[in-house]
Amino acid sequence: MATQQKSIILTLPATDIAASTRFGTALGFKLGPYSDSKWNVHLEHDKSFSIFYTTHVMFSKWLPKEREIACTKAVHEMIVTISVDSNEEVDALVEKGLAAGGTRGPDMLADGGNACGVEEGVKAADHPMPHSRSVLDPDGHLFEFVCFNMEAPEGKKDEN
């Protein structure tokens, strides 16, 4: 028997499937095989990662009875981080997300990387940070795009 390729699928509740579809396809996701324009949309990044947006009615059927769907315009349950090949691609994806109904998200590395555990007083030249920007989809799910095109400073390269 042939083995099926493993993949990660994020299932997110959506208030407007059409808006979620516009947002996801603007970011380069392709319509997947499990899409039904009324109840859900399956958006593939590649064969190993996809997002499954589904209506609140359908999503709630999959939750334990005592659980509610989080209002992602008020709270966050996660950050969807997608790595890309260049700083320009980071910026272009955020702009496409904004044009497709998203809103600007926070600058996650704006403090020089301190949020990532970089110690106070460490110069950026000694600890290069990835280029990162974010955008919220129409339901408030936070998407971060990041380019890890950093070179280690001279004298700090791994010798292995």
LOVO-217270 format. One record per residue (C-alpha): residue number from 1; x, y, z. Coordinates in steps of 0.001 Angstrom, whole numbers, plus 524288, in hexadecimal, padded with zeros to 5 digits. Layout:
! LOVO-217270
k: NUM	c1: X	c2: Y	c3: Z
...
***
This chain:
! LOVO-217270
k: 1	c1: 80000	c2: 80000	c3: 80000
k: 2	c1: 8055A	c2: 80D66	c3: 7FC65
k: 3	c1: 8072B	c2: 816D6	c3: 80797
k: 4	c1: 80012	c2: 823AD	c3: 8072A
k: 5	c1: 8080A	c2: 83022	c3: 80850
k: 6	c1: 806D9	c2: 8361E	c3: 815CA
k: 7	c1: 801B6	c2: 843F7	c3: 816B9
k: 8	c1: 7FDAD	c2: 84E33	c3: 82095
k: 9	c1: 7F004	c2: 853D8	c3: 81F29
k: 10	c1: 7EBD6	c2: 85F56	c3: 82793
k: 11	c1: 7DD22	c2: 86004	c3: 8294F
k: 12	c1: 7D880	c2: 86DDE	c3: 82C00
k: 13	c1: 7CAA9	c2: 872DA	c3: 82E5C
k: 14	c1: 7C62B	c2: 87D53	c3: 824DB
k: 15	c1: 7BA99	c2: 8868D	c3: 824A8
k: 16	c1: 7BB6E	c2: 888A7	c3: 815EC
k: 17	c1: 7C08F	c2: 87D7E	c3: 80D71
k: 18	c1: 7C15F	c2: 8862C	c3: 80155
k: 19	c1: 7C9A8	c2: 8903F	c3: 808A2
k: 20	c1: 7D276	c2: 8856E	c3: 80DE3
k: 21	c1: 7D3E1	c2: 87FFC	c3: 80020
k: 22	c1: 7D790	c2: 88D59	c3: 7FA90
k: 23	c1: 7E168	c2: 88F6F	c3: 80577
k: 24	c1: 7E7B1	c2: 881FA	c3: 80444
k: 25	c1: 7E89E	c2: 881ED	c3: 7F57C
k: 26	c1: 7EE63	c2: 88FB5	c3: 7F5BD
k: 27	c1: 7F943	c2: 88A0C	c3: 7FE36
k: 28	c1: 7FC0D	c2: 87F9F	c3: 7F407
k: 29	c1: 7F44E	c2: 87447	c3: 7F9BB
k: 30	c1: 7ED72	c2: 86BC7	c3: 7EF9B
k: 31	c1: 7DFBE	c2: 8663A	c3: 7F0DF
k: 32	c1: 7E0DD	c2: 85869	c3: 7F608
k: 33	c1: 7D870	c2: 84CA4	c3: 7F2FE
k: 34	c1: 7D008	c2: 84DAC	c3: 7FF3D
k: 35	c1: 7C985	c2: 85ABC	c3: 7FCA0
k: 36	c1: 7BAFC	c2: 85D7D	c3: 7FD46
k: 37	c1: 7B84E	c2: 86BF4	c3: 7FB45
k: 38	c1: 7ACCE	c2: 86BC2	c3: 804BC
k: 39	c1: 7B2DF	c2: 86516	c3: 810AC
k: 40	c1: 7C19F	c2: 86503	c3: 80EFB
k: 41	c1: 7CD6B	c2: 86792	c3: 806A1
k: 42	c1: 7D9BA	c2: 85F56	c3: 8063D
k: 43	c1: 7E58E	c2: 867AB	c3: 80299
k: 44	c1: 7F261	c2: 860CA	c3: 7FF8B
k: 45	c1: 7FF9E	c2: 86741	c3: 80133
k: 46	c1: 8060F	c2: 85AE0	c3: 7FC41
k: 47	c1: 803AA	c2: 84C53	c3: 7FE1A
k: 48	c1: 808C7	c2: 84CE4	c3: 80C18
k: 49	c1: 8016E	c2: 858C5	c3: 8115F
k: 50	c1: 7F3AB	c2: 85DEC	c3: 80F8E
k: 51	c1: 7E92D	c2: 865CB	c3: 8166A
k: 52	c1: 7DB27	c2: 86154	c3: 8178A
k: 53	c1: 7D200	c2: 86CC5	c3: 81A33
k: 54	c1: 7C482	c2: 86865	c3: 81E6D
k: 55	c1: 7B82A	c2: 86F55	c3: 822D5
k: 56	c1: 7B592	c2: 8711C	c3: 8314C
k: 57	c1: 7A9EF	c2: 867DD	c3: 83028
k: 58	c1: 7B280	c2: 85CEF	c3: 82AE3
k: 59	c1: 7BE3A	c2: 85FFB	c3: 8339F
k: 60	c1: 7B5E0	c2: 85FA7	c3: 83FEB
k: 61	c1: 7B17C	c2: 851BC	c3: 83C9D
k: 62	c1: 7BF9A	c2: 84D44	c3: 83E27
k: 63	c1: 7C1B8	c2: 85366	c3: 84B94
k: 64	c1: 7BED1	c2: 84D70	c3: 858DB
k: 65	c1: 7B11D	c2: 851A0	c3: 85D0D
k: 66	c1: 7B609	c2: 85A8E	c3: 867EF
k: 67	c1: 7BF39	c2: 8621C	c3: 85EDE
k: 68	c1: 7BC5F	c2: 86E6A	c3: 8571B
k: 69	c1: 7C308	c2: 873C4	c3: 84B17
k: 70	c1: 7CCAD	c2: 87E72	c3: 84EA9
k: 71	c1: 7C99B	c2: 88BB9	c3: 848DF
k: 72	c1: 7D689	c2: 88DFE	c3: 84205
k: 73	c1: 7D3AA	c2: 89C71	c3: 840DA
k: 74	c1: 7D4D4	c2: 89CFF	c3: 84FC0
k: 75	c1: 7DE63	c2: 891F8	c3: 85338
k: 76	c1: 7E8B8	c2: 88A00	c3: 84C08
k: 77	c1: 7E9E1	c2: 87B65	c3: 84C78
k: 78	c1: 7F63A	c2: 87A79	c3: 84427
k: 79	c1: 7FEC7	c2: 8812B	c3: 83A15
k: 80	c1: 7FFF9	c2: 87B06	c3: 82C9E
k: 81	c1: 80E3D	c2: 87D46	c3: 828CA
k: 82	c1: 81269	c2: 87A8C	c3: 81AD6
k: 83	c1: 820A2	c2: 87B7A	c3: 816B8
k: 84	c1: 823EA	c2: 880C0	c3: 80943
k: 85	c1: 8304B	c2: 882B9	c3: 80135
k: 86	c1: 83251	c2: 8917C	c3: 8016F
k: 87	c1: 82F4E	c2: 89E12	c3: 808A5
k: 88	c1: 82852	c2: 8A2BD	c3: 7FC6D
k: 89	c1: 81F6A	c2: 896DB	c3: 7FCB4
k: 90	c1: 81C1F	c2: 899AB	c3: 80B08
k: 91	c1: 81835	c2: 8A792	c3: 8078E
k: 92	c1: 810C7	c2: 8A38E	c3: 7FB41
k: 93	c1: 808B7	c2: 89947	c3: 8027A
k: 94	c1: 804D9	c2: 8A2EC	c3: 80D0F
k: 95	c1: 800C1	c2: 8ACCB	c3: 802AF
k: 96	c1: 7F8D2	c2: 8A250	c3: 7FB93
k: 97	c1: 7F249	c2: 89E8D	c3: 8085A
k: 98	c1: 7EECA	c2: 8ACC2	c3: 80AFE
k: 99	c1: 7E93D	c2: 8AE4F	c3: 7FD44
k: 100	c1: 7E0F5	c2: 8A20C	c3: 7FF62
k: 101	c1: 7DA2F	c2: 8A747	c3: 80B83
k: 102	c1: 7E45E	c2: 8A4D8	c3: 81605
k: 103	c1: 7E92B	c2: 8AEDC	c3: 81FE4
k: 104	c1: 7F716	c2: 8B201	c3: 823C1
k: 105	c1: 7FC45	c2: 8A9AE	c3: 82ED9
k: 106	c1: 806AF	c2: 8AD0A	c3: 838E6
k: 107	c1: 81537	c2: 8AE01	c3: 8360B
k: 108	c1: 81988	c2: 8A207	c3: 83D76
k: 109	c1: 82818	c2: 8A4EA	c3: 83CED
k: 110	c1: 8274E	c2: 8B3BB	c3: 83DDA
k: 111	c1: 82E4E	c2: 8B402	c3: 84AFB
k: 112	c1: 83AF8	c2: 8AEC7	c3: 84555
k: 113	c1: 83772	c2: 8A0CC	c3: 84856
k: 114	c1: 835BA	c2: 8A1F0	c3: 85708
k: 115	c1: 828BC	c2: 89AE9	c3: 855BE
k: 116	c1: 83084	c2: 88F62	c3: 8505B
k: 117	c1: 83998	c2: 88EA1	c3: 85C04
k: 118	c1: 8448C	c2: 89790	c3: 85749
k: 119	c1: 84AD2	c2: 89DD5	c3: 8630D
k: 120	c1: 84A0E	c2: 8AC6E	c3: 8657A
k: 121	c1: 85605	c2: 8B399	c3: 8605C
k: 122	c1: 85969	c2: 8A988	c3: 855EC
k: 123	c1: 85BC3	c2: 8B085	c3: 84908
k: 124	c1: 853F7	c2: 8AC50	c3: 83D29
k: 125	c1: 860CA	c2: 8AA68	c3: 835C9
k: 126	c1: 86494	c2: 8A005	c3: 83FCB
k: 127	c1: 8576F	c2: 89942	c3: 83F2B
k: 128	c1: 850AB	c2: 89B18	c3: 831FC
k: 129	c1: 841F1	c2: 89987	c3: 8324D
k: 130	c1: 838CF	c2: 8945B	c3: 827D7
k: 131	c1: 83058	c2: 89DAB	c3: 81FFB
k: 132	c1: 82265	c2: 89C2F	c3: 824D9
k: 133	c1: 81549	c2: 8A2D1	c3: 8228B
k: 134	c1: 8077A	c2: 89EB0	c3: 8259C
k: 135	c1: 7F980	c2: 8A038	c3: 820FB
k: 136	c1: 7EC74	c2: 89C46	c3: 826F6
k: 137	c1: 7E2B4	c2: 89512	c3: 81E6C
k: 138	c1: 7D48D	c2: 899FF	c3: 81DE4
k: 139	c1: 7D13C	c2: 891EB	c3: 82A11
k: 140	c1: 7DD01	c2: 896B2	c3: 831C9
k: 141	c1: 7E5F9	c2: 88AC6	c3: 8308B
k: 142	c1: 7F403	c2: 88FB9	c3: 830DE
k: 143	c1: 7FCFB	c2: 88BFF	c3: 82591
k: 144	c1: 80B8C	c2: 88EE9	c3: 826B3
k: 145	c1: 81494	c2: 88E1D	c3: 81AFA
k: 146	c1: 822F8	c2: 88CCD	c3: 81DF0
k: 147	c1: 82F90	c2: 88BC0	c3: 81631
k: 148	c1: 83AD9	c2: 88528	c3: 81D50
k: 149	c1: 84547	c2: 88A0D	c3: 813DA
k: 150	c1: 84EBA	c2: 88D99	c3: 81EA9
k: 151	c1: 85D47	c2: 88B52	c3: 81E29
k: 152	c1: 86482	c2: 888F5	c3: 82AD4
k: 153	c1: 86DFE	c2: 893FE	c3: 82E04
k: 154	c1: 87C57	c2: 891AC	c3: 82AA6
k: 155	c1: 88303	c2: 889CB	c3: 8352E
k: 156	c1: 875EB	c2: 88455	c3: 839E8
k: 157	c1: 87395	c2: 87A5C	c3: 82F1D
k: 158	c1: 87178	c2: 86C53	c3: 8331D
k: 159	c1: 87E2E	c2: 86500	c3: 83156
k: 160	c1: 877C4	c2: 85791	c3: 82FEF
***
